[in-house]
């Protein structure tokens, strides 16, 4: 259609309505053809190397000649699912790293339930994560490994590197909160919405919720995240969907993201109490008073090289809460990498695809 014809159509409400009707009809036809098995996420091939309780350790199959030979373990948190790092072929941190020659593992925490009511962060970090590190190290001749922590998983790897510095060659953190109150400091722009919400709760409110459910329910946290951006939540199933409804590739991208969002696991009860009360409310990690398995997590004990990556437009983990790490770690090899995008966009957004994986692989290759 020529520019003049488009202008004419834009001025003609009947032509506009007809065009919209055509798009909706094409979109309805697309929806009828799509099945759940077509909307696959986390499709990079991997093999089980260790399992305990509900936790599984996978090793990804290589896609290129190894250039970063020190194994890298991806550690996601309990609030979401690690599959976000491998959402689809052209928007996948996992595939990018594999194509750059990284030997890559990932830990899957499984699906915690009420039966896991008394599982703590101590169990996850000094138990399951420690076992994953040992398994990978033993399979590679007892060498140290690299840790790649994402969000809450970055807190896990930070604590592990402080408690077990002898096991860690280098650590990469992405969108990881360290100083949970850094957003309250004067002249710091951007309060974290989760920070503000959590600080508004009474400790007894958190206890009652955990006692009622045995977990921090995934559906509940999903609704909290949705309420952080109410206009975005209200418009994505009408205005945003209309933009992609007749384009199969864009529609599949939309559906894959929605599939990841809807697959939000429960957070075990006692671990959730520690996460919300000890860290978000009491900020114990930077006060040098956070304890795991009877030991204080001292960030000054982190001696390995650290790459700290944060999203410049993150409304969930404000940059200040991540950048605070620099003043506490004991290493002189500390690097920050700010990237465009928000909390999830930094992994799946088009702008970050050529920056995140490459930045990590190049930094790690210099610390073999």
Secondary structure, 3 states (H helix, E strand, C coil): CCHHHHHHHHHCHHHHHHHHHHHHHHHHHHHHHCCHHHCCCCCCCEEEEEEECCEEEEEECCCCCCCEEEEEEEECCCCCCHHHHEEECCEEHHHHHHHCCEEEEEEECCCCCHHHCCCCHHHHHHHHHHHHHHHHHHHCCCCCEEEEEECHHHHHHHHHHHHCHHHEEEEEEECCCCCCCHHHCCCCCCCCHHHHHHHCCCHHHHHHHHHHHCEECHHHHHHHHHHHCHHHHHHHHHHHHHHHCCCHHHHHHHHHHHHHHHCCCCEEHHHHHHHHHHHHHCCCCCCCCCEECCEECCHHHCCCEEEEEEECCCCCCCHHHHHHHHHCCCCCCEEEEEECCCCCHHHHCHHHCCCHHHHHHHHHHCCC
